[in-house]
């Protein structure tokens, strides 16, 4: 995985690699112009992502590892590819570490979502296939955290969850905070607004549509908001169209919203589904939105609200799991399983100008806490500690 098309995990890998290039390259050349490096890096990529990354430092190279995730090929074929490179230390950026990989490694555990939400609603598999997949997940996850030299997590909430749920010692786990991408506002900005950008004021969500993201809960709140408070806004949902977004688009509630007000309304109460939007155009959606809404039931971090704050956009958020820890006083919180509370907080954040300004100010202060360079520096320190 590499880049925004793979969601939060893809962004994590992308930003970590790019910032490791900067800092370890800088360390390598700090004392001499002769090419000397403290570490050599090998970035393993699948075919679909291989051209997304081009090394810019001489101590970085990429290797094709075109192995499907989460299956037997990953368990058998991936270790063979890794073995050829003879890495002193492997960093697995997700829990899916091959069971029989026994060279030193560290692993990033972003969350324990599948332990807390073991539901077939979040899978396209049949009952029997899902049953075996769930068993395999638990087996691989437990093996990964027990055999890892060290575990990285994005927040204290997940660290505590691992300690409590998987019975891992706290000293084996380090928190390396994530950050919004540093290049989102400036890199390759496309001045032409995308055709899906509405002309009316709108509330924005950016991300995937897995059930724990609670977009159906947001749409329920949206219906209440339209009926009770204001029907002049649009709801814009930005995310790569897949099974879960298609399922959401065909939900009876979405169809009901499209008929409110009759033909004269033009279906303006219906959410706008944009599909995937590249970073070069995503800025338009953040810049022109009135509010960012994040209704998730479970998060290991939650990057999109921080991305919204980069554009001085007020945020309303679920109060679940790690979100109060990450967003602190820069968001107005609601109960994610109470659509009335969600609708009310959306209305408050749209109409209370003093609150909106406070959220913006607090957001700008909060952003200073998060830096991908700091994440990379902390990660590099873990590499060096483990390797020694």
Buried (B, 14 or more C-beta within 10 A) or exposed (E): BBBBBBBBBBBBBBBBBBBBBBBBBEBBBEEEEEEEBEBEBBBBBBEEBBEBBEBEBEBBEBEEBBBEEBEEEBBEBBBEBBEEEEBEBBBBBBBBBBBEBEEBBBBBBBBBBBBBBEEBEBBEEEEEEBEEBBEBBBEBBBBBBEBBBBBBBBBBBBBBBBBEEBEBEEEBBBEBBBBBBBBBBEEEBEEEEBEBBBEEBBBBBBBBBBBBBBBBBBBBBBBBBBEEBEBEBBBBBBBBBBEBBEBBBEEEBBEEBBEBBEEEBEBBBBBBBBEBBEBBBBBBBBEBBBBBBBBBBBBBBBBBBBBBBBBBBBBBBBBBBBBBBBBEBBBBBBBBEBBBBBBBBBBBBBEBEEBBEBBBEBBEEBBEEBBBBBBBBBBBEBBEEBEE
